[in-house]
Amino acid sequence: MAKKYGFSFSWKRLLGISGLKSKVSRKTGIPLTKSGLERKIGRTIINILFKK
C-alpha cells in the first residue's frame, strides 16, 4: 500500500480543466458532472409533474 503525504496529484487540475469546467457550469447553470446533471434533470421533471 502506497503512503500519501497529505497531497494528491491531478493532471486535470494541473492543466486547468477542473477550473474551466466549474466556470462553464456556473455560467450556463448546467452541471457537467454525471451526478449533478442527474439531479438537475430529476428536479426539472418533478417540477413539471407537480407544478402548481
N, CA and C atoms as a LAMMPS dump frame, in Angstrom:
ITEM: TIMESTEP
0
ITEM: NUMBER OF ATOMS
156
ITEM: BOX BOUNDS ff ff ff
-5.0000000000000000e+02 5.0000000000000000e+02
-5.0000000000000000e+02 5.0000000000000000e+02
-5.0000000000000000e+02 5.0000000000000000e+02
ITEM: ATOMS id mol type element x y z
1 1 1 N 0.85 -1.18 0
2 1 2 C 0 0 0
3 1 3 C 0.898 1.246 0
4 2 1 N 0.637 2.147 -0.914
5 2 2 C 1.445 3.365 -1.012
6 2 3 C 0.956 4.405 -0.014
7 3 1 N 1.908 5.072 0.594
8 3 2 C 1.553 6.131 1.543
9 3 3 C 1.356 7.439 0.8
10 4 1 N 0.425 8.207 1.287
11 4 2 C 0.231 9.554 0.747
12 4 3 C 0.712 10.546 1.795
13 5 1 N 1.264 11.609 1.353
14 5 2 C 1.854 12.581 2.261
15 5 3 C 1.052 13.871 2.342
16 6 1 N -0.261 13.762 2.341
17 6 2 C -1.096 14.94 2.502
18 6 3 C -1.38 15.699 1.217
19 7 1 N -1.011 15.147 0.089
20 7 2 C -1.327 15.809 -1.174
21 7 3 C -1.626 14.754 -2.223
22 8 1 N -2.324 15.153 -3.244
23 8 2 C -2.586 14.248 -4.358
24 8 3 C -2.337 15.015 -5.651
25 9 1 N -1.981 14.299 -6.672
26 9 2 C -1.679 14.906 -7.959
27 9 3 C -2.844 14.703 -8.909
28 10 1 N -3.213 15.738 -9.615
29 10 2 C -4.265 15.638 -10.614
30 10 3 C -3.807 16.366 -11.876
31 11 1 N -3.683 15.609 -12.949
32 11 2 C -3.255 16.25 -14.196
33 11 3 C -4.325 17.189 -14.732
34 12 1 N -5.606 16.92 -14.411
35 12 2 C -6.673 17.811 -14.859
36 12 3 C -6.56 19.171 -14.178
37 13 1 N -6.25 19.159 -12.867
38 13 2 C -6.063 20.434 -12.173
39 13 3 C -4.826 21.153 -12.679
40 14 1 N -3.783 20.387 -12.983
41 14 2 C -2.547 20.972 -13.494
42 14 3 C -2.792 21.718 -14.804
43 15 1 N -3.604 21.136 -15.669
44 15 2 C -3.885 21.749 -16.967
45 15 3 C -5.006 22.785 -16.907
46 16 1 N -5.686 22.888 -15.766
47 16 2 C -6.739 23.879 -15.614
48 16 3 C -8.099 23.417 -16.098
49 17 1 N -8.229 22.127 -16.362
50 17 2 C -9.503 21.611 -16.869
51 17 3 C -10.583 21.696 -15.796
52 18 1 N -10.231 21.371 -14.559
53 18 2 C -11.213 21.396 -13.469
54 18 3 C -11.788 22.804 -13.287
55 19 1 N -10.924 23.79 -13.272
56 19 2 C -11.382 25.172 -13.115
57 19 3 C -12.24 25.627 -14.271
58 20 1 N -11.855 25.248 -15.472
59 20 2 C -12.618 25.631 -16.663
60 20 3 C -14.011 25.012 -16.633
61 21 1 N -14.087 23.731 -16.243
62 21 2 C -15.392 23.066 -16.17
63 21 3 C -16.288 23.74 -15.145
64 22 1 N -15.736 24.128 -14.004
65 22 2 C -16.572 24.768 -12.983
66 22 3 C -17.035 26.144 -13.442
67 23 1 N -16.19 26.875 -14.164
68 23 2 C -16.604 28.185 -14.691
69 23 3 C -17.739 28.038 -15.707
70 24 1 N -17.616 27.048 -16.586
71 24 2 C -18.655 26.812 -17.597
72 24 3 C -19.961 26.429 -16.914
73 25 1 N -19.879 25.576 -15.903
74 25 2 C -21.076 25.149 -15.186
75 25 3 C -21.778 26.325 -14.53
76 26 1 N -21.005 27.201 -13.904
77 26 2 C -21.62 28.363 -13.24
78 26 3 C -22.241 29.313 -14.247
79 27 1 N -21.59 29.522 -15.387
80 27 2 C -22.125 30.443 -16.402
81 27 3 C -23.414 29.921 -17.022
82 28 1 N -23.423 28.627 -17.375
83 28 2 C -24.578 28.068 -18.079
84 28 3 C -25.675 27.593 -17.139
85 29 1 N -25.32 27.297 -15.901
86 29 2 C -26.291 26.768 -14.956
87 29 3 C -26.543 25.279 -15.149
88 30 1 N -25.732 24.651 -15.988
89 30 2 C -25.865 23.22 -16.251
90 30 3 C -24.641 22.512 -15.689
91 31 1 N -24.844 21.61 -14.727
92 31 2 C -23.703 20.894 -14.161
93 31 3 C -23.08 19.94 -15.175
94 32 1 N -21.758 19.787 -15.118
95 32 2 C -21.065 18.928 -16.063
96 32 3 C -20.717 17.57 -15.472
97 33 1 N -21.022 17.354 -14.188
98 33 2 C -20.772 16.042 -13.596
99 33 3 C -22.005 15.174 -13.812
100 34 1 N -21.791 13.877 -13.825
101 34 2 C -22.903 12.953 -14.059
102 34 3 C -23.96 13.08 -12.965
103 35 1 N -23.519 13.093 -11.716
104 35 2 C -24.489 13.167 -10.62
105 35 3 C -25.198 14.517 -10.592
106 36 1 N -24.479 15.59 -10.88
107 36 2 C -25.098 16.909 -10.904
108 36 3 C -26.135 17.035 -12.006
109 37 1 N -25.829 16.465 -13.15
110 37 2 C -26.761 16.503 -14.272
111 37 3 C -28.009 15.675 -13.964
112 38 1 N -27.808 14.503 -13.341
113 38 2 C -28.952 13.668 -12.967
114 38 3 C -29.85 14.383 -11.961
115 39 1 N -29.249 15.071 -10.996
116 39 2 C -30.031 15.82 -10.004
117 39 3 C -30.84 16.914 -10.677
118 40 1 N -30.212 17.626 -11.59
119 40 2 C -30.906 18.73 -12.261
120 40 3 C -32.06 18.216 -13.123
121 41 1 N -31.847 17.128 -13.855
122 41 2 C -32.903 16.561 -14.692
123 41 3 C -34.052 16.063 -13.819
124 42 1 N -33.723 15.372 -12.738
125 42 2 C -34.753 14.871 -11.829
126 42 3 C -35.57 15.988 -11.221
127 43 1 N -34.903 17.049 -10.796
128 43 2 C -35.594 18.203 -10.205
129 43 3 C -36.513 18.843 -11.227
130 44 1 N -36.059 18.948 -12.478
131 44 2 C -36.868 19.559 -13.531
132 44 3 C -38.119 18.725 -13.804
133 45 1 N -37.962 17.405 -13.871
134 45 2 C -39.118 16.524 -14.122
135 45 3 C -40.117 16.636 -12.984
136 46 1 N -39.643 16.623 -11.755
137 46 2 C -40.544 16.73 -10.595
138 46 3 C -41.276 18.065 -10.618
139 47 1 N -40.57 19.135 -10.949
140 47 2 C -41.209 20.451 -11.025
141 47 3 C -42.282 20.501 -12.101
142 48 1 N -42.046 19.843 -13.219
143 48 2 C -43.035 19.821 -14.303
144 48 3 C -44.273 19.024 -13.883
145 49 1 N -44.045 17.866 -13.253
146 49 2 C -45.165 16.997 -12.854
147 49 3 C -46.022 17.6 -11.753
148 50 1 N -45.395 18.274 -10.811
149 50 2 C -46.123 18.769 -9.644
150 50 3 C -46.223 20.291 -9.622
151 51 1 N -46.217 20.887 -10.809
152 51 2 C -46.298 22.339 -10.909
153 51 3 C -47.666 22.809 -10.414
154 52 1 N -47.638 23.808 -9.571
155 52 2 C -48.904 24.319 -9.001
156 52 3 C -49.385 25.517 -9.769
